Amino acid sequence: MALPNFENRMSQKLTLPKPLEDLISNYYVLHPQVKFVADKDGWKYDTEFIGTLSVYQDSQYLGRVRLKREEYRGRGVMDVYHISSDNINKRRGHNRSTITTKDAHKAIKVMEEVFLVPVTGAFKSKMIAEAKSQIGNMVSNARYKVLRDIDTNKTGTEIAMFLLDCYEGSQPKIEGTIAKLFSTEEKVQNFYDLRIACSINKEVDKGGAVVVNFSDGTMWYAQISADDPEIVKLNSTYDMPQNFQEKLALIKLCEPSQPVENVGVMFKSDIERDPEATLYYLVGGDTVTLC
């Protein structure tokens, strides 16, 4: 039976066991906006482990439901539902974020209580934290390439002059010094990549915006501002301010982790456990590119 609230993201064809199919079907009647996703390999039948479904609403991860065939409280082997969520915090037990039950009706009741959409501010904070983490990694990787590329035969004086030129010299003079310090065009380009990455890293502390595009097409947008807690589910990119529309269009033409000065950068991200999600950081202000 085709279930409108079920998606199989695994490479293998999957037939849900009857207890899970019934659970999803009954939950759809109560909460049609919630989606169940099979995204982990390792499904087995007639063994202890059967399978796990991740639970989402508007692409936000709510928790998971696992069905296991196991010994249950001395009553013999049976199908047992394991409902897990960050909203569960039991005082006792091996797994304090999971509630188990063999009763499908009780499982649905628990799911209704714990599968709560994160508050707006919390999801916005997660988006911004992910953007800053990705940008920090981008800077670290670019810095590593430059340190690897520096010609170790250069003297300390030459390197010191290079740093001085970068600090107070004119653009042509800086470029000439860079060409002396790095032996190939590729190494020179790595240096410029680091400079742009550092520029983006400074901008994210000032503001700008973050956009997340999930694999199901859902898009969320939030401006990085302590005074603006709002997060917007986009029906179209035209729902954003004009400057961010322009920058998003430009960044989509670039490769992942390729920053564009004064514009932004795009990353592949597994935010909300979506391995095909794309995250964009967009620099604030008008669209200005340096050519």
N, C-alpha and C positions, 0 to 999 in steps of 0.2 A: 504494500500500500504506500502510495506517495504521500509523504507528510510535508505540509507547507512550511513547518517550522524546523525542518531537519536538513542539514547540509553535510555531505561527505567530502572532506578535503583530502582524504587519503588516496594513494595511488591505486589501491585495490578496491574492487567492487565489494560492497558491504550490504549484507542483509541483517537488519537489526533483530536481536532475539525478541520474542513476543513480549516479555515483561517490560523491556525498554520502549518498544513500539507503543504499547498501551499507555505507558507513563507519559510519553511525549504527546500522544494524541489527546489525552485527557487534560494535560496542562495547556495545550493550545486553545482549548475551549475557554479556559479561564484567563489566559494571558497570551493572546496571539502575537504580541510584539516580541516575545522572547524566542530566541533561536538556539537550537541544540546542534553542535558541530562535532563530527568525528574527525579529529585531526591528529590522532596518535596511533601508530602502528602497534601491533601486538594483540589484536583481538583473537580470542580463542573460544571454542565452544566445548561444552562437556568437560571442562577443566576448572580449576580453582578460579582463574581470572577470565572474565568475559569481555569487558570493554569499558571505556571511559568516554563521556561526552562533555565537551566544554560548553558553557552556557553564556550567551551574549544577549545584550539588548542595545540596539543602535551602535553595534560594534564595541560596546564596552563590556569587558569581561566581568561576569558576575560570580563565577565559581564553576564547579563541575559535578557531574553525577556519574558514579561508577557502579556497575552491576557486577557482583561477584557471587559465584556458587561456592559456599563455604559452610563450615560448621557454625551454627548460630546459637550461642548461649545454651549449649547442651541439649538442643532440641533436634539435632541432626543436621544434615547438609541441605541447604536450601538457597534460593536466590535472595541476596541481600543488597539493598540499596545503600550506597555510601554517598552522602551529600556533603560537599566541602565548600566552604566560603570563608573569606576573611572576616565576615560578620559573626562567625561562630567562635566562641572562646570558652570552651568547657574548663571547669576547674580540675577535672580528673580525666585520665585516659591516655592512651598511647598517642593518639592524634587529636589534639584539642580543637582543631578547626574542622572536624568531620563528625557528622551524626549518622549513625547506621540504624536501619530498620528493615524488617522483612515485609512490612505492610505498605502497599502502594499508596493507599489513601493518606497514611501518615507521612509518607515521603513527599507527597504533593503539598501537604500542609507545612512541612518544614521548608520546602523550596520557596513557598510563598513568603515565609517569614524572613529567610536569609538572603534570597536572591534580589537584593535591592540595588537599584541603579546608584552609583556613587554620586554624592552631591556635586553640584557644578564646580565649586571651588577646588575640590579634590582632583577631579579629572583634569582641570586646567593646570593645576600644579604638576600633575604627572606628565602632561604634554611638555611643559616648559622644562622640567627636570630632564626629560629624555632628550630634548633639543640641546640643552647645555652639555649633557654627557657626550652626545655625539660630536658636538663641536670641539669639546676638550680632547676627545680621541683624535679628531682630525688634526688639531694643532700638534699633538704629541707625535703623530706619524710623520707630519711634515717636518717637524724639528729633527726627528731621527734621520731623515733623508739628508737634510742639510749638514748635520754634524758628520754623517758618513761621507759626504761629498767633499768637504773642505780639504783642499790640497795640503797634506801634512808637511810638505816640503817648504811651505811658506813660513817665514819667520814671524816671531811675535810682533815685530814692528809693523810688518805688512798687514797683519790682521788688525792691529790697533788702528792703523790708518784707515782701514776699511770701515771699522766701527765709527770712527770720527767722521768720515765722509757721509756715512748713513745718517749721522746725527745732524750735521750742519752743512753738508755739501749740496750743490745743485744737482738736479736730476741727471744730466749728462755725465757729471763727474762720478756720481754714485754708480751709474751703469758701467763706466769704464773700470772702476775699482772692482766691481763684481766680476767682470769678465776676466780680470787678472787672478782673482782668488779662486774661481771655479774653472776647471779645465775644459768642460764641454757645454754645449748649448742645453743639454738635458739637465745638467747640474745647475746651470744658471736658472732654468725654469723652475727647478725644485726650490730655489731660494725665493723666487717671486711667489710661488705657491704658499710658502711659509708666511711671507709678509701678508698676503691676502687672508690666509687662515687666521692670523693674529688679529687682523682688522675686523673680521667677522666676530671673533671671540670678544673683542671690546664692545662691539655694537650690541651683542645680546644682553649685556648688563645694562645698557641704556634703554632698551625697549625693542620695538619691532613686533612681529607677530609669528605665531606658529600655526601651521595647517597640517592636519593628519588626514590622509586618504587611505581608508581601509579597503581590503580586497573585495568587499561586497559593494563598493562604490560610495559608501557613507563618508562624508567629509565633515570635519570639525575645524573651527577657526577660533583663535583666541589672541587677543593683543596682550603683550607682556607689559602689564601695568598693575601696580598694587592698587590703583584707584578704580580699576575696571575688572571686576570679578566675572564678567559675562563671558560665556563660551557659546558659540553659535553653531548649530547644525546647518550646514550649507545645502540649500536646494540647488544652488549654482554659485560659481565663483563670482558672479555679478553681485552677490550679497555682500561682498567685501568692499572696503573703500577702494577707489580707483587706483591709488598707488600700489596697493598690495595685489590687485588684479594684474597689473602690468608686470610686477616683479615675479609673481607666480608663473606667468606665461613664459618669461625669460628663463627661469630656473628649470622649468620642465624640458627645455631644450638641451640642458647640460647632463653630464654624467653624474651618477651619485658621488657625493663627497667632493665635488668640484666646485669650490666657492667662487662667487662672482662679487667683486668688490662693490659695495653700495647697493647690492641687490639681495644676495642671500645664498643659500645652499640647500641641496636636497640629500636625504639619506634614506637608505633602506632600513626599516626598523621592525622589530617584533613587538612593538608596544601593544598592550592588551592581548598579548599572545597570538597576534596575527602575523605570521611569518612573511606575508606579502604586503604589509602596510608600508606606506611611504610618508615620511615626515619632511616638512619644509620649514626652514627658518627664513623669514623675510625681514630685511633691514628696514627700519623705520625711515620716514622722510620720502621725498620725491625720488623718482627713478632717475639715477645718474650713473652712467657707465663711463669708465676711463678707457679711451681707445689710444 
